[in-house]
Amino acid sequence: MRAGVFAIGLAVLLSFASPAPAAAAGLTDQNGAPFTLEQLRGRWVLLAFGYTHCPDVCPTGLYTLAQTLNLLGPKADKLTAGFVSVDPERDTPAVLKDYLALFHDKLIGVTGDLAAVDELAVRHRVKYAKVQVTPDHYAMDHTASFILVSPTGEQVSRLHHGLKPEALADKLQQVMSRQ
Amino acid sequence: MLRSLTQAAALALSLGALCLTAPAFAADHVAAAKTGDLHVEQAWSRATPKSAANGAAFMTLRNAGASADALTSAVSTASKTVEIHATTMKDGVMQMRQLNQLDIPAGGAVELKPGGYHIMFIGLKAPLAAGSMVDLTLNFAKAGAVTLKLPVAAAGAPSPMAHEH
């Protein structure tokens, strides 16, 4: 492993003042509109946390989400699947919109200022940290699991990111039909 | 769109099953090449969104020789640099790290696949489009260099078959 590789903690991460979104503090969706999870009360919400510069786990996870939505078909009518960026410095709404379009037209993207993203991550026990891979570029370590939030806003389960779409669709149907 | 993706998934599954019995059929979806005792097999890449700066490539590196070898670097005309990466999971947290080299044991093989080792294109000059090809040159410590053209599958595809629509 290269000597220059080092991890920096959340405290340091937060000290990187976000230069990009000049919009009002808080979260925004991929269209730049203000976003809160409260807007989705009454719906099931399945969230994947990640970042668009991630070439491996995040695209695979989004592919899984897209296939899962397709498998569920009309059964996904009460489900919103979304991708929350833990790298809002680079992932502007426009970047997210372009990124998600490649996977599924129903996926929503969430980004925003660092504090708001952090609040959402902490609320759902999602960990992340910025890692300088080389002097030229950084990566984000992050929790890979999918987070399922109930229509009343409770986090009901944490689903393994490596699940096949069929298995994820089955689990979602089980949970959504129970409650 | 929903229907076509479902069909694509079904087709991908059936193609995957076909490939188990007819390896030659996989030639359309993956690339292979060799240099000395080092065989590059099942090599493929994935499409990237317009905004994405990075892409990934996956393959199996098989060392038919009697001495260990290592992948030490890689280059491509498609990106500014190419790095060798390992994705690992620690307590449910995905971590991505750069490797100085990837060892390939004598008589052994190392699989690069989504969620594990991968080749990373850093600073793509243009997006990688599904159905296109991307060139990659791999440099091995003993076996030397080999260049191949990798087919580009769908974004996020878990396997090279998934780009069939």
Interface residues (C-beta under 8 A of the other chain):
Chain A: M1 R2 V5 T52 H53 C54 P55 D56 V57 C58 P59 T60 G61 L62 Y63 T64 A66 Q67 L69 N70 L71 G73 A94 V95 D98 Y99 A101 L102 F103 H104 D105 K127 Y128 V131 V133 T134 D136 H137 A139 D141 H142 T143 A144 S145 R158 H161 G162 P165
Chain B: M1 L2 L5 T6 A9 R46 A47 T48 P49 K50 S51 A52 A53 N54 G55 A56 T81 E83 H85 T87 M89 D91 G92 V93 M94 Q95 M96 R97 Q98 L99 N100 P114 G115 H118 M120 F121 I122 G123 A154 A155 G156 A157 P158 A162
